[in-house]
Amino acid sequence: MTEVRPEQVLPNGSQPFSFNQASASSSRKESDDSKAPLPKGVVLDKDGKPCRTCTSVAAWKNLTRQAKSDSSPSTSTSTSTSTTPTVPLAAPTNPSPSTIPPECPPDVEQLGRSTWTLLHSMAATYPETANTEHQDNMSGFLKFFSKLYPCWVCADDFQTWMAHPSGRNQPKLGGRKDFGWWLCEAHNEVNRKLGKKEFDCRFWEERWRTGWKDGRCD
């Protein structure tokens, strides 16, 4: 959950499910045809304005640079018939990786990393055998979480993923092992779509609950 690849769009026009990636399909336009194109990776919110929690910090900085460039008056020489073009304050084609100062709002990547930490930690503390009440509580949490997640594109994708017609992606809430494995598979779904290495779910408890057996976490 550390990389945003806005060019990835599924064949049906929907977005890959993830908590750190967002992109715009034909129904989620990145720009208005009557305006200058927005920088690559900038995702619009439902109100048509750029969505900060759906966009990477690099793309957001490119957007602010573009806004400053657009608002800067052009200059010309008054003593010559020729004019000197103003050099735009545009970002380089391949900007260097950007990081967010700790006191700034999170971008889609930071939000995603924090979200996975929360969800895996919830699985790690889930009862070994969950009673009906606990299962209902977690089911309700996942239902509303998938609707209220700050990146609306990601939220829509998660809802779609869980609602797969086969039922294979329904949350497994019978106990800690089932829930932890299900969540690990959900995370791996994101890894596959981002072209990242999948995590071996046999070790999810060592990663998120008990710590590694080699003692590195002690």
Secondary structure, 3 states (H helix, E strand, C coil): CCCCCCCCCCCCCCCCCCCCCCCCCCCCCCCCCCCCCCCCCCCECCCCCECHHHCCHHHHHHHHHHHHHHHCCCCCCCCCCCCCCCCCCCCCCCCCCCCCCCCCCCCHHHHHHHHHHHHHHHHHCCCCCCCHHHHHHHHHHHHHHHHHCCCHHHHHHHHHHHCCCCCCCCCCCCCHHHHHHHHHHHHHHHHHHCCCCCCCHHHHHHHHHHCCCCCCCC
